[in-house]
Amino acid sequence: MDVMEAIRTRRSIRKFKNKPVEEEKLRAVLEAVRQAPSWANLQCWRFVVVKNPETRAKISDLSYVEAFFAPKGYKTNPAKKALAEAPVLIVACADPEQSGDLGEQHYYLADMGVASQNLMLAAHDQGLGTVFVGVFDEEKVRDLLGVPANIRIVGLFPLGYPEGDKKEGPSRKPLEEIVYEEKWK
Ligand SMILES: Cc1cc2nc3c(=O)[nH]c(=O)nc-3n(C[C@H](O)[C@H](O)[C@H](O)COP(=O)(O)O)c2cc1C
């Protein structure tokens, strides 16, 4: 798939077929992540691939963070079911020490964003679907998976074959609203 086409047609997928992901496809997605650029090429990322259905179900239950969702009127994380249903769950972790800090800017988050986009585009290219799940109880997921205290868990990516018709994604701000010429505003 052409890169621009992949960027344009990728969507967050929250419904999955009951169909396993072939190892070669999973490998292709992980390889795309490995190729991502990072601060000083330090590659702060680590990924835990979870296939065990009970573990996926437990992580799914940890994706509703009441303090975050309740004030917004959400009764669940929109991706909660996806986390339990997709046959593969990639847990994206980072070692902040393996990235850069510039004042208050912590670039491990940028590294993880870059790698995550590679993950999502590669999944789409493989005919798979995923969604970046950023809201979850980090400490409880940490305990469940034995992730060390110095490692941050940045995102959860359920991965599988999309179920249902392809939907239009939510709209984007027009370029005029997000791009300034020469100076701010
Ligand atoms: C950092 C980040 C965190 C996100 N967290 C969640 C989440 O917890 N639950 C969810 O359902 N979607 C989550 N999303 C998906 C966004 O809602 C989605 O990307 C956005 O609405 C645009 O839709 P599209 O991906 O189909 O273009 C997250 C996306 C990003 C980039």
The ligand as a Gaussian input file, in Angstrom:
#p B3LYP/6-31G(d) Opt

LIG

0 1
 C       -2.488000       9.008000      22.327000
 C       -3.816000       8.421000      21.936000
 C       -4.618000       7.845000      22.922000
 C       -5.860000       7.276000      22.574000
 N       -6.595000       6.632000      23.544000
 C       -7.763000       6.028000      23.201000
 C       -8.501000       5.285000      24.176000
 O       -8.116000       5.161000      25.349000
 N       -9.659000       4.702000      23.769000
 C      -10.109000       4.775000      22.483000
 O      -11.150000       4.198000      22.193000
 N       -9.423000       5.453000      21.520000
 C       -8.257000       6.083000      21.848000
 N       -7.529000       6.751000      20.878000
 C       -8.006000       6.774000      19.476000
 C       -8.563000       8.154000      19.059000
 O       -9.809000       8.348000      19.659000
 C       -8.654000       8.205000      17.515000
 O       -7.382000       8.049000      16.954000
 C       -9.274000       9.521000      17.011000
 O      -10.600000       9.638000      17.427000
 C       -9.226000       9.620000      15.474000
 O       -9.881000       8.525000      14.858000
 P       -9.120000       7.630000      13.765000
 O       -7.935000       6.992000      14.490000
 O      -10.112000       6.598000      13.309000
 O       -8.663000       8.511000      12.671000
 C       -6.301000       7.317000      21.214000
 C       -5.474000       7.899000      20.233000
 C       -4.255000       8.427000      20.569000
 C       -3.354000       8.979000      19.472000

